Amino acid sequence: MVDRAYKKDLPAFRKDLEQLREEFTNLGPRTDWIGLRIKPLLEHLGSLERLLASEEFSQEFSRLRKGVELFHSDLVYLRTNVKGLEKILESEKKSQGLKNKRNC
């Protein structure tokens, strides 16, 4: 169960975070959300992906069933951060839009 969720969800989170990184780069907000949240999240995601691909993880999988909620917490953490960053991005876009209208 954990293996399937990770294999399915981790690449999707990576894609979302990379897209957010690109959009924040293009927007150029005053706060460096890439350095503060996106880069650390991508690093955490990379470590989870390496762990999942490791031989050690595959050998332990049958004994890790008791820890499913711990693995699930990683997915919740990533999901919560991605949603939060999406909200911040929308807010930044609106703010930038208002600035552009004032300058016209």
N, C-alpha and C positions, 0 to 999 in steps of 0.2 A: 504494500500500500504506500509506504513512504517513498519507495523507489519510484513508483509510477508517478506520484504527485510531483516529486522533484524533477523527474525527467520531463514532465509536461510543463510545469509552472516556471522553473528556473529560466529556461530560454525565453519564455514570454516576458518575464521580469527584466531580463537583460535587454531585450528589444525595446521595452517601454523606457527603461532608464537611458539607453543610448539615444532614443528619440527625444526624450526630455533634455538631455545634454545638448543636443543639436539646437533645439528650440530656445533654450536659455542662452546659448552662445549667440544665436541670431538676434535675440532680443536685447542682450546686454544690460541686465538689471543691475541696480546699485549693489545688491547683495550677491555675493558669489555663491549661489546655490550649487553650482557644479562642485566647487571645492568643499563646501560645507556638508552636503548630503549625497550628491550623485556619485562622486568619486569614491567615498567610503562605502556606499552601498554596492557599487560595482565590484569593489575589492572583496567585500564580504560574499557577494554572489559568486565570485571567482573561486574563493576558498571552498564554498559549499559544492560547487561543480567539480573541483579537483577531488574533494572527499568522496563524492558520489562515484567518480570514475576510478577511484583507487581500489586496488585489490583488497586492501584491508577492510574497506567498507563492505564489499561484496561477501567477504567471509563472515562478517559480523551480522549481516542483515537478519538472519533468523533469530538472533539473540536481541535484536534492537526493538522488537515489537513493544516492549514495555515503555520505550522512549518515544513512541509515536507523537505524543503531545509536544515533546521537546522539538522534534523536527517540524511539526505543524506550526510551532511558534515562530520559526524562521520565515515560513511562508506568510504568516499574518504580519510579521514585522515588515517584510518587503512590500506586501500589498498596502499596508497603512502608509508607508513612506511614499510609495508611488502615487497614491491618491492625494496625499498632502501636497506633494510637489506639483501635481496637476492643478490643484486649486490655486497654489501660489502662482503658477504660470498663467492661469486665466486672469488672476488679479493683476499681474504685471502687464499682461496684454491690454487690459482695460485701462490701466494707468498710463501706459504708453500711448494708447489711442486718445485719451483725454489731452495729453501733452501735445500731441500732433495737431489736434483740433484747435487748441489755443494758439499755436504758432502760425496757423493759417490765416 
